[in-house]
Amino acid sequence: MGAHWNIGDIIFQLIAIMVVIFVIVIIAGFARSMKKQNERLHSIEEKLGKLLEKRHD
């Protein structure tokens, strides 16, 4: 009994933690990308609406 750690166990734990962090970063990046894309789409829709209004005036 005791706190006996094998170097393989430590490496495995570090890799497991890095994988979890990597997945979280990828999900956050994807969410940020989708938000920016949605904002750009909304901006384009507004500009198109203004152009169409000018055209009909």
N, C-alpha and C positions, 0 to 999 in steps of 0.2 A: 504494500500500500504506500501511497505517496504521490508526489507530483513528478512522476517520471514521464518526460515527454521525449518522444522519438523525433529526430529531425524530419522524417517523412510526415509525421502527424502535423508538425508546424507548417511545413510547406503546403500540405493539403488544406489546412485551415486558412492560410493566407490566400491560396488560389480560390477557395470557396467564397471568401469575403470579397475578393476582387471581382468575381463573377456576379455576385449580388449587386455590388456597387455599379458595375458596368451596365447591368440590366436597368437599374434605376436611372442612370445617366441617359441611356438610350431612350427610355420612355419619356423622360423630361424633355429631351431634345426634340422628340417627335411631337409632343404636346405643344412646345413652343413654336415649332415649324407650322403646325396646323393653325395656331392662333394668328401668326403673321400672315399666312396665306389667306385666312378668313378676313383679316383687316384689309389686305390688298384688294381682295375681291369686292369688299364693301366700298372701298374708295373708287374702284373702277365703275361700279354700279352708279355711284353718285355722279361721277363725271359724265357717264353716258346719259343719265337722266337730265342733267343740265344741258347737254348738247341737243338732246331731243326736244327739250322745251324751247331752246333758241330757234331750232329749225321750224317749229310750229308757230312761232310768234310772227 
